Amino acid sequence: LGFDRFLSLEDFENNKPVRKFVGDLENYQKIEELYEQKEQGSSLCVFNVTMQNHNPYDDVAYKFENPVSVTNFSTTASVNQYLSLLKMSDDALRQLITYFQDVEEPTIIVFFGDHQPHLPDGFYKEVMGAVPDLFTREQTMQKYLVPFLIWANYDIPEQDVGKVSLNYLSSLMLQAAGLQMSNY
């Protein structure tokens, strides 16, 4: 794919797994470490894929520091585990942004997901009014939507682009950064 370097589990010496995966916080701390180790005046582009929130969500042995639970309807432990993982991800992203907002070098973070979680049908019935097998086309589309953000430590235009295909995300990032667009 043209990457200069590929990091894997072996590159995380202090790995304290979140369930059986490298946690988002440790992933982001590795990005900070790579930034601090890069040659001054050079750029750094990292494509980081996190696994912390990947299913299955049935690790009853894992204990969350600040667990999240659904309180307004009955659901499974797997839903609560997924929501607790999301909370950890949110906290880790806040820490990453806090780190880079104080960096003088212009920095952009593009953050996106590739799919929504596989959760029990009962959860979708509660929050969407139907089980996935009976979703309307609009409900199916809603289930496959994933949020994204483009953040910079300098002023870039703020906008809500609505629904956009993932294949246009790089163009949105280039546009926000004021960089040359591709011929496509």
N, C-alpha and C positions, 0 to 999 in steps of 0.2 A: 504493500500500500504506500510505500515511499516514506515511512516513518524512520527517523534516525535511530530510535531506541524503543524497545518494548519492555514494559515493566510487568512483572507477574508477582504471584504470592511470595516468591523468594526474596523480592525486593523490599518487603515489609518486615524488617528485622524485629520490631517490637509489636508484632501483630497480636492484638487483643480482639479476637473475632466477635462480631455481632452475629449471634447464632453461629453459623459455620463460614461466614463471609468476612472479608475485610470491611470494616465499617466506613461509612461516608466520612466521618471526622478524620480517621487515619488516612483515607484517600486524599482528602484536602490538605492535610498536613504534609503529605508527600509532595503535592503540587507546590506548596510554600517552600519546602526544602529544595526542590528542583529550581525554583525561581532564585533562591538565595545562592545556589551553587553555579548558576549560569555565568558565563563570561560577561563582564560588564560591557555594555554597548550592543550585546547580541539580543536577539528576540527569543521568546519561548512560546511555542504553541503546543498545548497538551490536549489530546483527545482522551478524556478520562471516562471509563465506563464503570459505574459502581454496581455492586451486587447486593448490598445490604438489604434492600427491600424486595428481593426476588422471592417468589413462592418456593416451597410451601411455607405456610404460616402456622405450623403446628409444633414448634419447638417449645414444649412446656417447661423445659429445664432452664431456658434463658430468662433471666430476671432483669427487668427494666428498672432503671433508676427512677424514672417518672412515667409510669404506665398511663396509657390513655384507654378509656373504656367508654363504649356507647352506653348512655344512661336512659334514653327515652324510648327504647324498644329492646326486646330480647334478641341477642345475637350470639354468635359463636366466639370462642376464644381466639380463633384465627383472625377474625375481623379486628378484635382488640389488639392482637399482636401486630397486624399490619398498620393500624392507626398509631400505635406506639413507635413503630419503625419510622413512620412518616414524621412524627414529632422529632425523633433523633435526627432525621435528615434535615429538617427545617433548622434545627439548632446548629448543625454542622455547616449548612450553607450560610447562615448568619455569621458564623465565625470566619469562613473563607472571605466573605465580602468585607467584613470588618478588617481583616488583614490587608486586603488589597486596596481598600479605600485610603489607607495611609501610605501607600507606595507612590513615589513620585512619577515613576514611569507609567505612561498611559497603558491602561489595562482594560481588557474587555473579557467578561465571562458570559458565555452562552450556555444556558442550562435548559435541558429538555429531557423528557422521558420518551421511551419508545413504545410503551403500551401501558394500559391500566392493569391492575391486579386481577387475578382470578380469585374471586371471593364466592362464598356460598350463595346459591340462588335466593335464599331467604333474605339476605342483605339487600340484593338488588330489588326484590319485591317491596321491601320497606322504603327504600330511598327513591326508586324509580316507578313503583306502581305495578311492575310486572317482572316475571322471571325472564332471563335472557332468551330462552326459546320462543317466547311470545312477544318480544320487543317489536315495536313499530320500527320503520326505517329510521325515524328521527331518534328514537331511543337507542338503537344500535349505533348510530353515528355518535351520539352523546357518550356512549360507553367507550368508544375508541378515541375520543378527544383527549389529548394530553396538553397540559399547560407548558409554556416555555417562557423564558425571560432572557433579555439581553441587557446586561448591566455593565456600566463603565465607571471608572473612578474619575471621570471628567464628564462635562456636559455633552450629552447626546440627545437628540430629539426624543421626547417621550411620546409613545403612541400605542394605541390598541389596534392591532391589525386584524382582529377577529379571527376567523378560521383560516388557516393556511396549511398547506401540505408541508411536511418535513423537508421535502426536496427544495423548498424555497428558503429555508432557514439560513443557509449560508449567504444567500443574496441579501437577506434582511440585515445580517450581521455586517457584511461589507458596506452596505448602504449606511448603516448607523455609524460605522467607523470612519466613513468618508474615504474609503479605499476604492481602488479601481474595480469596477464590476467586470465579470467575465463576459465573453461574447454571447453567452446564453441568457 
